[in-house]
């Protein structure tokens, strides 16, 4: 009996030490994704799924599940998935810790004017991002669709204190996640 108790205790200590089973965004289903750590995760982003799912009947849309918490008035919500060799090989800098869209082969992001719910409660979202089609001077070709495999995910929530007026020059509170997730596409897309 004492031997069984010792084994169970060791398993609990190992689980707590490694963080297995926690809601950390660093949990990954891929050994490759574990090579590169999470680039950023503030306290307001409580959980980010290790997988993003491309919609079966609309491959220009993908869903990322997140749980966040913010207080005050939600000002802006932004999510993004980027994929491609330029994203994988990107070396972060202090000014630009996440790979810019210009180096991506595929880029999906939020629609304009998306706002979070900031009531101090936890909110779990199945957030849909859409393939970007706007051409830019740094990326003159259309972005491709996501493939199965790693993608750089970003999720940002911005809020200001309750009662803030548009004329007030208040810097928004920023809660953010940036790190690797695994893109999963359905086997049969129509």
Phi, psi and omega per residue, in radians:
X1 nan -0.753 -3.129
X2 -1.146 -0.558 3.111
X3 -1.165 -0.727 3.106
X4 -1.109 -0.712 3.105
X5 -1.117 -0.705 3.124
X6 -1.127 -0.740 3.121
X7 -1.129 -0.766 3.127
X8 -1.110 -0.721 3.116
X9 -1.103 -0.734 3.118
X10 -1.098 -0.683 3.119
X11 -1.123 -0.721 3.128
X12 -1.133 -0.791 3.133
X13 -1.075 -0.777 3.118
X14 -1.076 -0.757 3.128
X15 -1.073 -0.776 -3.140
X16 -1.181 -0.698 -3.128
X17 -1.163 -0.774 -3.097
X18 -1.447 -0.242 -3.131
X19 1.364 0.285 -3.128
X20 -1.133 2.310 3.121
X21 1.526 -0.037 3.112
X22 -1.403 2.992 -3.136
X23 -1.554 0.415 -3.114
X24 -1.222 2.470 3.102
X25 -1.262 -0.152 -3.128
X26 -1.400 -0.146 3.089
X27 -1.153 2.313 -3.075
X28 -2.428 2.615 3.112
X29 -1.659 0.110 -3.055
X30 -2.294 2.348 3.085
X31 -1.099 -0.589 3.132
X32 -1.089 -0.758 -3.098
X33 -1.126 -0.453 3.129
X34 -1.329 -0.283 3.112
X35 -1.089 -0.645 -3.091
X36 -1.966 2.184 -3.087
X37 -1.286 3.004 3.026
X38 -1.090 2.351 -3.132
X39 -1.364 -0.535 -3.119
X40 -2.861 2.462 2.962
X41 -2.748 1.918 3.101
X42 -1.552 2.923 -3.047
X43 -1.073 -0.529 -3.111
X44 -1.257 -0.307 3.046
X45 -1.678 1.760 -3.003
X46 -1.401 -0.543 -3.049
X47 -2.826 2.413 3.027
X48 -2.298 2.285 3.133
X49 -1.093 2.563 3.112
X50 -1.387 -0.055 -3.137
X51 -2.283 2.509 3.003
X52 -2.040 2.363 -3.059
X53 -1.926 2.183 3.041
X54 -1.309 2.373 -3.116
X55 -1.184 2.415 -3.041
X56 -1.081 -0.769 -3.050
X57 -1.790 0.135 3.076
X58 -2.606 1.460 -3.066
X59 -1.184 -0.038 3.044
X60 -1.543 0.101 3.111
X61 -2.278 2.525 3.098
X62 -2.414 2.693 -3.084
X63 -2.054 2.283 3.080
X64 -2.112 2.231 3.123
X65 -1.639 2.325 -3.134
X66 -2.474 2.750 2.993
X67 -2.250 2.220 -3.097
X68 -2.400 2.920 3.093
X69 -2.541 2.297 3.037
X70 -2.615 2.814 -3.122
X71 -2.223 2.737 -3.140
X72 1.755 -2.438 -3.140
X73 -1.956 2.138 3.107
X74 -1.179 2.201 -3.101
X75 -1.801 -0.752 -3.055
X76 -2.730 2.529 3.051
X77 -2.287 2.313 -3.127
X78 -2.441 2.333 3.068
X79 -2.337 2.648 -3.074
X80 -2.687 2.545 2.977
X81 -2.234 2.226 3.136
X82 -2.209 2.512 -3.073
X83 -2.576 2.634 3.067
X84 2.373 2.935 -3.114
X85 -1.034 -0.636 3.128
X86 -1.138 -0.558 3.118
X87 -1.286 -0.788 -3.118
X88 -1.096 -0.678 -3.080
X89 -1.561 -0.046 -3.049
X90 -1.075 2.334 3.071
X91 -1.787 2.024 -3.105
X92 -1.117 2.566 3.035
X93 -2.119 2.950 3.135
X94 -1.120 -0.688 3.133
X95 -1.291 -0.533 -3.073
X96 -2.401 1.438 -3.086
X97 -1.253 -0.382 3.119
X98 -1.931 2.616 -3.139
X99 -1.103 2.350 3.112
X100 -1.288 2.770 3.133
X101 -1.040 -0.505 -3.089
X102 -1.039 -0.457 -3.123
X103 -1.634 -0.034 -3.061
X104 -1.494 2.571 2.972
X105 -1.484 -0.698 3.108
X106 -2.181 2.405 3.129
X107 -2.522 2.103 3.073
X108 -2.065 2.432 3.131
X109 -2.584 3.102 -3.096
X110 -1.313 2.775 3.009
X111 -1.259 2.825 3.101
X112 -1.120 2.689 3.023
X113 1.102 0.412 3.066
X114 -1.269 2.374 -3.124
X115 -2.220 2.435 3.100
X116 -1.448 2.844 2.986
X117 -1.604 2.054 -3.086
X118 -2.101 1.505 -3.123
X119 -2.138 0.275 -3.141
X120 1.434 -0.078 -3.139
X121 -1.716 2.778 3.033
X122 -1.325 2.402 3.093
X123 -2.227 2.223 3.077
X124 -1.808 2.187 -3.107
X125 -2.070 2.532 2.846
X126 -1.807 1.579 -2.958
X127 -1.587 2.253 -3.115
X128 -1.677 2.227 3.020
X129 -1.947 2.642 -3.047
X130 -2.104 2.529 3.127
X131 -1.044 2.261 3.131
X132 -1.299 2.356 -3.136
X133 -2.038 -0.190 -3.125
X134 -1.220 2.295 3.108
X135 -1.564 2.555 3.127
X136 -2.243 2.959 3.113
X137 -1.148 -0.527 3.125
X138 -1.513 -0.239 3.113
X139 -2.480 1.376 -3.043
X140 -1.331 -0.118 3.106
X141 -1.826 2.657 3.108
X142 -1.085 2.557 3.056
X143 -1.271 2.496 3.134
X144 -1.409 3.071 3.068
X145 -1.432 2.725 3.078
X146 -1.137 2.597 3.058
X147 -1.997 2.914 2.978
X148 -1.071 2.397 3.101
X149 2.305 -2.922 -3.069
X150 -1.247 2.557 3.016
X151 -2.542 2.612 3.083
X152 -1.529 2.087 -3.118
X153 -1.847 2.510 3.026
X154 -2.356 2.462 3.082
X155 -2.493 2.112 -3.050
X156 -2.269 2.336 3.071
X157 -2.140 2.282 3.110
X158 -2.145 2.432 3.140
X159 -2.520 2.810 3.055
X160 -2.188 2.788 -3.136
X161 -1.058 2.590 3.072
X162 -0.956 2.407 3.121
X163 1.545 -0.015 3.122
X164 -1.232 2.368 3.122
X165 -1.718 2.695 3.118
X166 -1.009 -0.471 3.138
X167 -1.388 -0.302 3.101
X168 -1.203 2.377 3.123
X169 -1.659 1.349 -3.111
X170 -1.915 2.252 3.086
X171 -1.313 2.179 -3.123
X172 -1.123 2.622 2.989
X173 -1.328 2.368 -3.074
X174 -2.082 2.149 3.015
X175 -1.983 2.327 -3.020
X176 -2.599 2.696 2.975
X177 -2.301 2.437 2.980
X178 -2.545 2.197 -3.139
X179 3.093 -3.120 -3.067
X180 -1.457 2.402 2.980
X181 -2.296 2.964 3.136
X182 -1.883 2.188 3.083
X183 -1.483 2.308 3.112
X184 -2.131 2.161 3.098
X185 -1.876 2.537 3.074
X186 -1.124 2.641 -3.107
X187 -1.140 -0.648 -3.097
X188 -2.121 1.847 3.094
X189 -1.801 2.348 -3.118
X190 -1.729 nan nan
